[in-house]
């Protein structure tokens, strides 16, 4: 399946069911390194536009789904087909359900204090056969402490989970996953604030707002001090990037997508 190019990143045009199926196939494979699953939203596109290292990590992901409706809309605006939004929190729950059914183990890393533990409790209540290999909530700033980083990696190495969900926020979680591709997990997935949502620590937007594409506005109203810069400034940059791509494509007679995707392919060889 041809990947969709959006500025500096690539996306897999999959539905939720197809994303779950693809991860389940990976879990059944013999691999020499974990597969990296990225849940792409407007913030990722904006950050990748400004940071080459982050863009490189995202492009090398084994599966990259459209976590935000803005990404879906932008891709369609540019004439590229993304079938639907695949929300990271929902994908995590679906993968845990599949893991419970197939006897695979999961590991929860990160999140605010207590969120990952409560997530594990809720999911095991809903899926009694789910095997939680570990729950780890290191203190804030542990990434700057080599000893703590080694301890976290050692705990994961001993647990040997099939699925490792990493909730450290972007871009930290993607960089962490990229640096720890030696760990014995089949799939690593960055899930941002999904632990807080699934655990109930943070209220999620009503379904109507989610479907309308205004979940970001709900979150901004809930946490204005923390998120105003990300959404108001970040979304402005994202919109500017998308319109620049549209203008470039229009001037080029629709040739932008193929030329950019070809350039990315060459850079990765």
MARSE-938360 format. One record per residue: x, y, z of N, C-alpha, C in turn; residue in three letters. Coordinates in Angstrom, 3 decimals. Layout:
REM MARSE-938360
     n_c1     n_c2     n_c3    ca_c1    ca_c2    ca_c3     c_c1     c_c2     c_c3   r
        X        Y        Z        X        Y        Z        X        Y        Z ala
...
//
This chain:
REM MARSE-938360
     n_c1     n_c2     n_c3    ca_c1    ca_c2    ca_c3     c_c1     c_c2     c_c3   r
    0.842   -1.190    0.000    0.000    0.000    0.000    0.885    1.251    0.000 unk
    0.678    2.132   -0.978    1.498    3.333   -1.111    1.251    4.289    0.058 unk
    2.325    4.778    0.624    2.213    5.700    1.740    1.905    7.108    1.229 unk
    1.253    7.875    2.074    0.859    9.241    1.742    1.912   10.202    2.275 unk
    2.328   11.126    1.433    3.332   12.121    1.808    2.653   13.398    2.285 unk
    3.048   13.874    3.454    2.545   15.144    3.982    3.739   15.937    4.499 unk
    4.234   16.829    3.669    5.422   17.622    3.960    6.613   16.712    4.220 unk
    7.108   16.645    5.463    8.320   15.879    5.762    8.039   14.460    6.250 unk
    6.768   14.093    6.355    6.434   12.794    6.943    5.625   11.940    5.972 unk
    5.517   10.658    6.330    4.751    9.704    5.536    3.682    9.066    6.408 unk
    2.532    8.790    5.807    1.410    8.192    6.532    0.921    6.949    5.806 unk
    0.448    5.985    6.578   -0.165    4.794    6.001   -1.676    5.023    5.909 unk
   -2.252    4.930    4.715   -3.693    5.171    4.551   -4.518    3.963    4.975 unk
   -4.643    3.788    6.296   -5.329    2.615    6.830   -6.503    3.028    7.712 unk
   -7.462    2.133    7.828   -8.560    2.303    8.775   -8.116    1.767   10.132 unk
   -8.961    1.954   11.132   -8.653    1.409   12.453   -8.508   -0.112   12.389 unk
   -9.451   -0.768   11.726   -9.391   -2.230   11.630   -8.120   -2.687   10.925 unk
   -7.738   -1.976    9.874   -6.531   -2.351    9.135   -5.276   -2.122    9.967 unk
   -5.263   -1.062   10.766   -4.116   -0.795   11.628   -3.964   -1.898   12.669 unk
   -5.082   -2.300   13.284   -5.042   -3.376   14.271   -4.570   -4.671   13.623 unk
   -5.086   -4.954   12.448   -4.703   -6.187   11.743   -3.217   -6.188   11.415 unk
   -2.709   -5.029   10.975   -1.288   -4.970   10.620   -0.404   -5.194   11.843 unk
   -0.770   -4.606   12.976    0.023   -4.801   14.192   -0.049   -6.264   14.637 unk
   -1.206   -6.873   14.524   -1.353   -8.284   14.902   -0.468   -9.178   14.030 unk
   -0.357   -8.852   12.760    0.534   -9.611   11.867    1.973   -9.463   12.333 unk
    2.375   -8.232   12.678    3.736   -7.991   13.160    4.009   -8.788   14.427 unk
    3.019   -8.857   15.323    3.197   -9.592   16.577    3.450  -11.074   16.347 unk
    3.018  -11.578   15.216    3.216  -12.997   14.902    4.491  -13.275   14.138 unk
    5.224  -12.221   13.798    6.443  -12.388   13.008    7.672  -12.553   13.903 unk
    8.704  -13.174   13.342   10.007  -13.233   14.005   10.770  -11.985   13.575 unk
   11.133  -11.144   14.525   11.770   -9.874   14.199   13.080   -9.700   14.962 unk
   14.003   -8.966   14.338   15.268   -8.682   15.022   15.247   -7.333   15.720 unk
   14.146   -6.605   15.555   13.971   -5.326   16.259   12.475   -5.040   16.378 unk
   12.083   -4.218   17.341   10.654   -3.887   17.481   10.159   -3.036   16.312 unk
    8.900   -3.216   15.965    8.251   -2.324   15.003    7.847   -1.051   15.733 unk
    7.954    0.068   15.048    7.614    1.366   15.639    6.306    1.846   15.034 unk
    5.295    2.084   15.880    4.004    2.602   15.440    3.893    4.056   15.881 unk
    3.599    4.940   14.933    3.465    6.377   15.199    2.010    6.787   15.024 unk
    1.512    7.592   15.962    0.160    8.158   15.849    0.320    9.633   15.501 unk
    0.164    9.940   14.225    0.503   11.250   13.676   -0.633   12.260   13.836 unk
   -0.312   13.408   14.378   -1.285   14.505   14.430   -0.627   15.782   13.898 unk
   -1.353   16.892   13.945   -0.839   18.145   13.392    0.449   18.583   14.089 unk
    0.550   18.337   15.385    1.756   18.713   16.119    2.978   17.992   15.567 unk
    2.819   16.719   15.231    3.932   15.945   14.681    4.385   16.535   13.352 unk
    3.424   16.877   12.485    3.752   17.437   11.178    4.486   18.761   11.344 unk
    3.981   19.584   12.260    4.596   20.891   12.503    6.008   20.742   13.060 unk
    6.198   19.810   14.011    7.522   19.602   14.606    8.493   19.013   13.593 unk
    8.012   18.076   12.777    8.870   17.464   11.764    9.292   18.486   10.712 unk
    8.424   19.444   10.448    8.738   20.494    9.479    9.927   21.320    9.944 unk
   10.070   21.462   11.262   11.111   22.322   11.818   12.324   21.556   12.337 unk
   12.193   20.244   12.507   13.282   19.462   13.099   13.557   18.225   12.251 unk
   14.669   18.246   11.538   15.003   17.169   10.596   15.157   15.820   11.288 unk
   15.718   15.827   12.485   15.923   14.567   13.199   14.592   13.902   13.519 unk
   13.628   14.685   13.967   12.314   14.138   14.291   11.636   13.611   13.026 unk
   11.736   14.353   11.940   11.149   13.919   10.670   11.739   12.588   10.239 unk
   13.030   12.420   10.429   13.692   11.170   10.038   13.171    9.987   10.845 unk
   13.018   10.181   12.158   12.487    9.108   13.010   11.075    8.726   12.575 unk
   10.245    9.719   12.286    8.866    9.445   11.888    8.803    8.706   10.555 unk
    9.634    9.095    9.611    9.607    8.454    8.291   10.036    6.996    8.356 unk
   10.871    6.663    9.339   11.342    5.278    9.457   10.390    4.372   10.236 unk
    9.275    4.929   10.699    8.305    4.121   11.449    7.728    3.024   10.559 unk
    7.415    1.885   11.185    6.853    0.759   10.438    5.381    0.971   10.117 unk
    4.698    1.731   10.953    3.290    2.047   10.722    3.035    3.448   11.268 unk
    2.456    4.294   10.441    2.160    5.669   10.843    0.706    5.966   10.513 unk
   -0.105    6.147   11.559   -1.543    6.348   11.354   -1.915    7.801   11.629 unk
   -3.030    8.221   11.047   -3.506    9.602   11.217   -4.299    9.715   12.500 unk
   -3.642   10.202   13.540   -4.281   10.330   14.846   -5.232   11.522   14.904 unk
   -4.985   12.549   14.081   -5.812   13.750   14.119   -6.638   13.922   12.860 unk
   -7.861   14.417   13.029   -8.702   14.677   11.860   -8.096   15.771   10.978 unk
   -7.353   16.679   11.587   -6.721   17.731   10.790   -5.750   17.136    9.778 unk
   -5.073   16.058   10.162   -4.155   15.375    9.250   -4.932   14.695    8.125 unk
   -6.059   14.079    8.472   -6.913   13.453    7.465   -7.400   14.495    6.467 unk
   -7.916   15.610    6.984   -8.438   16.672    6.117   -7.340   17.266    5.250 unk
   -6.169   17.494    5.835   -5.063   18.078    5.078   -4.646   17.159    3.933 unk
   -4.570   15.874    4.193   -4.195   14.916    3.162   -5.210   14.909    2.024 unk
   -6.478   14.960    2.371   -7.519   14.988    1.340   -7.490   16.298    0.567 unk
   -7.220   17.386    1.262   -7.118   18.693    0.614   -6.015   18.690   -0.436 unk
   -4.970   17.922   -0.163   -3.842   17.822   -1.083   -4.020   16.703   -2.109 unk
   -5.221   16.107   -2.118   -5.529   15.098   -3.120   -5.020   13.717   -2.807 unk
   -4.801   13.432   -1.518   -4.293   12.131   -1.107   -5.295   11.490   -0.144 unk
   -5.543   10.215   -0.323   -6.646    9.563    0.383   -6.204    8.931    1.702 unk
   -6.642    9.520    2.813   -6.546    8.895    4.137   -7.976    8.505    4.499 unk
   -8.284    7.220    4.678   -9.676    6.798    4.839  -10.367    7.314    6.090 unk
   -9.642    7.369    7.222  -10.286    7.800    8.457   -9.246    8.101    9.518 unk
   -9.709    8.741   10.568   -8.850    8.989   11.721   -8.663    7.697   12.506 unk
   -7.433    7.465   12.964   -7.128    6.325   13.835   -6.572    6.906   15.127 unk
   -7.447    7.236   16.062   -7.042    7.897   17.307   -6.132    6.992   18.125 unk
   -5.044    7.565   18.634   -4.062    6.777   19.364   -4.626    6.067   20.580 unk
   -5.453    6.765   21.366   -6.031    6.152   22.570   -6.934    4.979   22.201 unk
   -7.720    5.145   21.141   -8.610    4.074   20.704   -7.817    2.902   20.139 unk
   -6.746    3.211   19.400   -5.910    2.140   18.851   -5.252    1.347   19.971 unk
   -4.791    2.030   21.015   -4.183    1.330   22.144   -5.174    0.355   22.778 unk
   -6.401    0.798   22.983   -7.426   -0.072   23.584   -7.717   -1.251   22.672 unk
   -7.853   -1.000   21.375   -8.130   -2.081   20.427   -6.991   -3.098   20.405 unk
   -5.758   -2.610   20.489   -4.611   -3.520   20.486   -4.543   -4.336   21.771 unk
   -4.947   -3.728   22.883   -4.994   -4.479   24.140   -6.067   -5.572   24.068 unk
   -7.182   -5.264   23.432   -8.240   -6.264   23.258   -7.729   -7.419   22.402 unk
   -7.011   -7.094   21.333   -6.456   -8.130   20.467   -5.383   -8.934   21.191 unk
   -4.572   -8.252   22.010   -3.532   -8.944   22.777   -4.148   -9.933   23.767 unk
   -5.240   -9.527   24.401   -5.922  -10.416   25.347   -6.434  -11.661   24.630 unk
   -6.945  -11.473   23.441   -7.496  -12.590   22.673   -6.404  -13.536   22.181 unk
   -5.241  -12.965   21.838   -4.161  -13.768   21.258   -3.116  -14.211   22.275 unk
   -3.275  -13.836   23.543   -2.320  -14.238   24.565   -1.017  -13.454   24.545 unk
   -1.032  -12.256   23.995    0.166  -11.420   23.953    0.252  -10.544   25.208 unk
    1.456  -10.139   25.543    1.658   -9.337   26.752    1.835   -7.858   26.400 unk
    1.454   -6.991   27.345    1.587   -5.553   27.138    2.346   -4.933   28.307 unk
    2.956   -3.789   28.027    3.731   -3.058   29.034    3.401   -1.581   28.879 unk
    3.132   -0.907   29.994    2.774    0.510   29.972    3.897    1.327   30.593 unk
    4.448    2.257   29.811    5.549    3.089   30.277    5.185    4.564   30.155 unk
    5.343    5.308   31.257    5.157    6.753   31.217    3.817    7.200   31.780 unk
    3.383    8.386   31.346    2.137    8.961   31.844    2.335    9.688   33.160 unk
    1.317   10.391   33.592    1.365   11.066   34.880    1.232   10.034   35.999 unk
    1.669   10.361   37.224    1.639    9.398   38.321    0.267    8.741   38.500 unk
    0.244    7.432   38.438   -0.985    6.677   38.658   -1.812    6.409   37.417 unk
   -1.570    7.159   36.324   -2.405    7.017   35.127   -2.202    5.666   34.446 unk
   -0.954    5.235   34.306   -0.686    3.957   33.644   -1.227    2.796   34.477 unk
   -1.070    2.877   35.797   -1.582    1.816   36.675   -3.094    1.710   36.578 unk
   -3.751    2.863   36.581   -5.215    2.851   36.480   -5.661    2.368   35.105 unk
   -4.909    2.700   34.081   -5.198    2.197   32.734   -5.120    0.678   32.709 unk
   -4.074    0.138   33.322   -3.917   -1.312   33.380   -5.087   -1.952   34.118 unk
   -5.516   -1.332   35.200   -6.646   -1.872   35.967   -7.925   -1.863   35.134 unk
   -8.196   -0.753   34.474   -9.418   -0.644   33.673   -9.433   -1.640   32.519 unk
   -8.291   -1.776   31.860   -8.240   -2.662   30.699   -8.311   -4.133   31.107 unk
   -7.712   -4.474   32.230   -7.821   -5.865   32.683   -9.221   -6.178   33.210 unk
   -9.907   -5.150   33.699  -11.309   -5.348   34.078  -12.162   -5.616   32.844 unk
  -11.870   -4.875   31.775  -12.643   -5.035   30.538  -12.226   -6.271   29.765 unk
  -10.936   -6.593   29.827  -10.408   -7.766   29.109   -9.653   -8.638   30.119 unk
  -10.362   -9.509   30.827   -9.753  -10.290   31.914   -8.557  -11.142   31.487 unk
   -8.469  -11.494   30.204   -7.365  -12.327   29.739   -6.114  -11.517   29.382 unk
   -6.209  -10.198   29.500   -5.070   -9.352   29.149   -3.914   -9.587   30.128 unk
   -2.738   -9.837   29.576   -1.541  -10.073   30.380   -0.680   -8.811   30.402 unk
   -0.639   -8.148   31.554    0.167   -6.937   31.708    1.539   -7.330   32.245 unk
    2.548   -7.184   31.407    3.900   -7.599   31.786    4.564   -6.583   32.708 unk
    4.069   -5.348   32.699    4.667   -4.339   33.568    4.020   -2.982   33.409 unk
    4.092   -2.196   34.469    3.633   -0.809   34.476    4.754    0.017   35.088 unk
    5.193    1.037   34.383    6.353    1.799   34.829    6.091    3.290   34.642 unk
    6.136    4.031   35.735    5.948    5.481   35.668    7.172    6.154   36.282 unk
    8.249    6.291   35.511    9.464    6.919   36.035    9.211    8.383   36.393 unk
   10.006    8.949   37.289    9.813   10.353   37.679   10.099   11.298   36.524 unk
    9.483   12.480   36.561    9.730   13.498   35.543   11.225   13.830   35.515 unk
   11.778   13.881   34.341   13.202   14.177   34.201   14.085   12.950   34.163 unk
   13.498   11.752   34.216   14.326   10.540   34.237   15.151   10.395   32.958 unk
   14.687   10.992   31.857   15.411   10.885   30.594   16.776   11.561   30.659 unk
   16.949   12.454   31.623   18.232   13.141   31.787   19.158   12.440   32.773 unk
   18.693   11.314   33.289   19.474   10.557   34.269   19.823    9.201   33.662 unk
   21.077    8.980   33.335   21.483    7.750   32.662   21.184    6.505   33.495 unk
   21.392    6.600   34.797   21.146    5.436   35.655   19.666    5.049   35.650 unk
   18.784    6.046   35.760   17.357    5.754   35.733   16.927    5.212   34.377 unk
   17.494    5.742   33.309   17.178    5.244   31.970   17.577    3.777   31.827 unk
   18.733    3.435   32.354   19.196    2.045   32.283   18.293    1.127   33.097 unk
   17.836    1.608   34.259   16.942    0.809   35.098   15.614    0.553   34.395 unk
   15.077    1.590   33.749   13.825    1.427   33.005   14.014    0.401   31.893 unk
   15.091    0.545   31.133   15.360   -0.384   30.031   15.547   -1.814   30.552 unk
   16.197   -1.954   31.703   16.424   -3.289   32.281   15.113   -3.945   32.693 unk
   14.191   -3.149   33.251   12.893   -3.711   33.642   12.112   -4.194   32.419 unk
   12.192   -3.444   31.344   11.499   -3.859   30.117   12.166   -5.101   29.532 unk
   13.484   -5.131   29.597   14.211   -6.279   29.059   13.852   -7.559   29.803 unk
   13.687   -7.447   31.111   13.301   -8.630   31.889   11.861   -9.040   31.601 unk
   10.988   -8.077   31.366    9.568   -8.367   31.130    9.326   -8.947   29.741 unk
   10.123   -8.541   28.763   10.008   -9.010   27.375    8.558   -8.926   26.866 unk
    7.968   -7.746   26.845    6.576   -7.610   26.409    6.446   -7.726   24.893 unk
    5.269   -8.139   24.461    4.999   -8.129   23.024    4.695   -6.713   22.556 unk
    3.874   -6.002   23.328    3.466   -4.637   23.008    3.939   -3.687   24.095 unk
    4.671   -2.655   23.697    5.143   -1.656   24.655    4.534   -0.308   24.286 unk
    3.698    0.231   25.173    3.065    1.531   24.957    3.850    2.585   25.738 unk
    4.303    3.622   25.025    5.189    4.618   25.612    4.486    5.976   25.642 unk
    4.182    6.453   26.852    3.485    7.725   27.019    4.374    8.790   27.611 unk
    5.332    9.269   26.834    6.268   10.293   27.308    6.048   11.633   26.622 unk
    5.081   11.709   25.716    4.850   12.936   24.976    5.821   13.071   23.812 unk
    5.383   13.813   22.795    6.226   14.018   21.612    7.122   15.244   21.803 unk
    8.362   15.197   21.327    8.983   14.103   20.567    9.746   13.103   21.436 unk
    9.683   13.272   22.768   10.489   12.434   23.657   10.220   10.951   23.446 unk
    8.927   10.576   23.333    8.613    9.154   23.232    9.143    8.556   21.927 unk
    9.087    9.326   20.829    9.600    8.814   19.556   11.121    8.668   19.592 unk
   11.798    9.636   20.201   13.250    9.524   20.329   13.624    8.353   21.239 unk
   12.860    8.178   22.318   13.144    7.061   23.241   12.983    5.735   22.517 unk
   11.906    5.579   21.779   11.670    4.339   21.038   12.791    4.094   20.040 unk
   13.198    5.142   19.344   14.267    4.993   18.350   15.577    4.567   18.998 unk
   15.872    5.108   20.186   17.121    4.766   20.882   17.090    3.369   21.489 unk
   15.896    2.842   21.737   15.782    1.554   22.431   15.250    0.449   21.533 unk
   15.637    0.518   20.275   15.188   -0.511   19.330   15.849   -1.866   19.588 unk
   16.765   -1.911   20.549   17.403   -3.188   20.908   16.591   -3.975   21.940 unk
   15.582   -3.354   22.536   14.819   -4.027   23.585   13.945   -5.145   23.006 unk
   13.705   -6.199   23.795   12.960   -7.367   23.306   11.449   -7.186   23.328 unk
   10.954   -6.272   22.515    9.513   -6.093   22.343    9.215   -6.281   20.859 unk
    7.997   -6.709   20.538    7.622   -6.872   19.136    7.182   -5.543   18.528 unk
    6.448   -4.754   19.307    5.911   -3.482   18.819    6.054   -2.422   19.899 unk
    6.534   -1.249   19.519    6.582   -0.095   20.414    5.717    1.006   19.802 unk
    4.865    1.599   20.618    3.951    2.608   20.114    3.924    3.807   21.051 unk
    4.183    4.997   20.510    4.056    6.216   21.289    2.595    6.618   21.390 unk
    2.132    6.856   22.612    0.691    7.092   22.791    0.378    8.424   23.487 unk
    1.371    9.287   23.657    1.109   10.615   24.210    0.366   10.566   25.528 unk
   -0.794   11.246   25.597   -1.582   11.302   26.828   -2.688   10.272   26.905 unk
   -2.552    9.160   26.202   -3.621    8.151   26.178   -3.874    7.514   27.539 unk
   -2.827    7.357   28.357   -3.034    6.782   29.690   -4.001    7.651   30.501 unk
   -3.829    8.961   30.391   -4.694    9.870   31.140   -6.148    9.780   30.669 unk
   -6.336    9.578   29.379   -7.694    9.488   28.828   -8.359    8.170   29.198 unk
   -7.653    7.071   29.001   -8.231    5.749   29.272   -8.456    5.544   30.764 unk
   -7.568    6.077   31.581   -7.694    5.925   33.029   -8.810    6.781   33.607 unk
   -9.222    7.806   32.852  -10.225    8.732   33.361   -9.629    9.900   34.119 unk
   -8.293   10.001   34.148   -7.647   11.120   34.826   -7.946   12.438   34.116 unk
   -8.210   12.341   32.817   -8.531   13.522   32.037   -9.777   13.237   31.212 unk
  -10.731   14.130   31.260  -11.976   13.925   30.516  -11.735   14.088   29.018 unk
  -12.246   13.128   28.267  -12.124   13.209   26.812  -13.306   13.988   26.241 unk
  -13.090   14.618   25.104  -14.147   15.394   24.456  -15.323   14.499   24.105 unk
  -16.552   15.029   24.144  -17.717   14.259   23.699  -17.505   13.744   22.272 unk
  -18.108   12.606   21.969  -17.920   11.962   20.664  -18.268   12.917   19.520 unk
  -19.295   13.732   19.727  -19.704   14.664   18.671  -18.571   15.626   18.322 unk
  -17.855   16.133   19.346  -16.738   17.037   19.095  -15.570   16.296   18.460 unk
  -15.356   15.042   18.864  -14.293   14.245   18.254  -14.533   14.072   16.763 unk
  -15.764   13.721   16.403  -16.096   13.479   14.998  -16.062   14.772   14.184 unk
  -16.344   15.901   14.850  -16.337   17.178   14.145  -14.928   17.754   14.002 unk
  -13.963   17.124   14.662  -12.585   17.594   14.571  -12.217   18.663   15.568 unk
  -13.005   18.804   16.637  -12.750   19.855   17.617  -12.303   19.309   18.977 unk
  -11.735   18.110   18.990  -11.218   17.572   20.248  -10.086   18.450   20.776 unk
   -9.312   19.031   19.859   -8.221   19.917   20.266   -8.747   21.134   21.025 unk
   -9.895   21.654   20.591  -10.474   22.823   21.252  -10.940   22.461   22.666 unk
  -11.505   21.278   22.811  -11.913   20.785   24.128  -10.708   20.705   25.056 unk
   -9.635   20.114   24.559   -8.434   19.970   25.370   -7.844   21.338   25.726 unk
   -7.894   22.276   24.792   -7.389   23.622   25.052   -8.190   24.296   26.156 unk
   -9.505   24.102   26.145  -10.359   24.678   27.189  -10.103   24.023   28.545 unk
   -9.759   22.736   28.537   -9.490   22.021   29.782   -8.141   22.411   30.387 unk
   -7.137   22.637   29.519   -5.786   22.943   30.000   -5.186   24.107   29.204 unk
   -5.754   25.298   29.325   -5.295   26.419   28.497   -3.841   26.821   28.740 unk
   -3.386   26.822   29.986   -2.026   27.257   30.279   -0.982   26.322   29.663 unk
   -1.290   25.020   29.671   -0.322   24.043   29.161   -0.369   23.911   27.642 unk
   -1.547   24.094   27.055   -1.715   23.737   25.646   -1.889   24.913   24.688 unk
   -1.998   26.142   25.187   -2.300   27.247   24.272   -1.254   27.395   23.181 unk
    0.006   27.265   23.540    1.067   27.436   22.549    1.034   26.316   21.520 unk
    0.828   25.093   22.002    0.806   23.942   21.096   -0.299   24.072   20.066 unk
   -1.502   24.429   20.509   -2.640   24.433   19.587   -2.770   25.733   18.793 unk
   -2.620   26.879   19.441   -2.826   28.130   18.732   -1.652   28.450   17.799 unk
   -0.441   28.344   18.300    0.710   28.611   17.447    1.015   27.414   16.539 unk
    0.991   26.213   17.116    1.300   25.014   16.347    0.329   24.786   15.204 unk
   -0.967   24.966   15.471   -1.956   24.773   14.415   -1.818   25.808   13.312 unk
   -1.418   27.022   13.698   -1.199   28.056   12.681   -0.068   27.660   11.741 unk
    1.012   27.129   12.317    2.136   26.667   11.499    1.705   25.504   10.614 unk
    0.924   24.581   11.183    0.447   23.421   10.423   -0.377   23.875    9.215 unk
   -1.290   24.806    9.427   -2.125   25.305    8.331   -1.258   25.969    7.265 unk
   -0.258   26.741    7.701    0.639   27.403    6.749    1.412   26.376    5.931 unk
    1.854   25.299    6.576    2.575   24.238    5.876    1.690   23.592    4.816 unk
    0.445   23.299    5.195   -0.479   22.643    4.264   -0.764   23.539    3.067 unk
   -0.982   24.823    3.293   -1.261   25.729    2.173   -0.025   25.927    1.296 unk
    1.150   25.892    1.905    2.369   25.979    1.099    2.477   24.770    0.186 unk
    2.161   23.584    0.733    2.190   22.366   -0.072    1.170   22.429   -1.206 unk
   -0.022   22.942   -0.878   -1.066   23.059   -1.906   -0.620   24.006   -3.014 unk
   -0.038   25.127   -2.626    0.402   26.109   -3.606    1.525   25.541   -4.477 unk
    2.459   24.834   -3.842    3.551   24.211   -4.584    3.015   23.178   -5.564 unk
    2.049   22.401   -5.103    1.451   21.369   -5.948    0.705   22.001   -7.119 unk
    0.000   23.103   -6.859   -0.747   23.784   -7.910    0.199   24.344   -8.964 unk
    1.301   24.961   -8.502    2.267   25.524   -9.443    2.960   24.440  -10.255 unk
    3.108   23.278   -9.638    3.833   22.172  -10.266    2.909   21.263  -11.072 unk
    1.660   21.656  -11.198    0.725   20.861  -11.971    0.374   19.535  -11.335 unk
    0.414   19.485   -9.975    0.031   18.258   -9.274    1.171   17.288   -9.084 unk
    2.416   17.737   -9.385    3.523   16.791   -9.304    4.221   16.737   -7.967 unk
    3.754   17.524   -7.015    4.450   17.604   -5.713    4.571   16.259   -5.028 unk
    3.465   15.525   -4.948    3.448   14.308   -4.142    4.483   13.299   -4.608 unk
    4.501   13.073   -5.919    5.437   12.077   -6.422    6.876   12.503   -6.254 unk
    7.181   13.791   -6.520    8.548   14.265   -6.421    9.051   14.217   -4.988 unk
    8.213   14.640   -4.048    8.614   14.658   -2.641    8.776   13.250   -2.093 unk
    7.851   12.355   -2.422    7.946   10.974   -1.952    9.203   10.305   -2.503 unk
    9.530   10.616   -3.782   10.740   10.055   -4.388   11.971   10.562   -3.683 unk
   11.970   11.842   -3.330   13.118   12.428   -2.626   13.298   11.798   -1.256 unk
   12.190   11.542   -0.568   12.263   10.892    0.740   12.851    9.496    0.609 unk
   12.405    8.774   -0.404   12.891    7.406   -0.614   14.389    7.392   -0.836 unk
   14.875    8.357   -1.656   16.320    8.429   -1.912   17.088    8.736   -0.648 unk
   16.552    9.628    0.190   17.257   10.039    1.407   17.358    8.913    2.426 unk
   16.447    7.934    2.339   16.417    6.859    3.323   17.272    5.679    2.917 unk
   17.754    5.678    1.668   18.596    4.567    1.203   20.010    4.704    1.715 unk
//
